[in-house]
Amino acid sequence: MVKVKARKRTAKGKARPGAKSMAKKDLKIYTELLLKEREKIGGVLSHIAENTLNKSQRESSGDLSGYSYHMADQASDDYDRDFSLGRASDEQNILYSIDEAIKRVEDGSYGNCLKCGKAISKKRLKALPYTEHCINCQKSDEGK
């Protein structure tokens, strides 16, 4: 289990002026959410690897005969494989974000926006426990 400390720190470990540390019971709840999410993502990645990465194109298409198959079938299989690889990459990025959020729990900066330093709403943290930004900073980043 992750050790929970409540200190006012930035992601770089420096004290953040005015940053509020989250209550220990709330940190425990969010840590559990993060760990559940991490486990779920790990399962998705395992499934993708099992069904896409560990099989040849011929095996994944279900065609085990010695004959070649139509170019359109191969193109469709290539698209499916690329889609799965893209999804695996996205899931890996989420896993990285979860690990970073767990580090913020440990250093006491979890729950504070990395951009403006204000507290992230609990509603947002429940929906996306590995978020780094408050809703206003996220909107401004997406508007660029």
Secondary structure, 3 states (H helix, E strand, C coil): CCCCCCCCCCCCCCCCCCCCCCCHHHHHHHHHHHHHHHHHHHHHHHHHHHHHHCCCHHHHHCCCCCCCCCHHHHHHHHHHHHHHHHHHHHHHHHHHHHHHHHHHHHHCCCCECCCCCCECCHHHHHHCCCCCCCHHHHHHHHCC
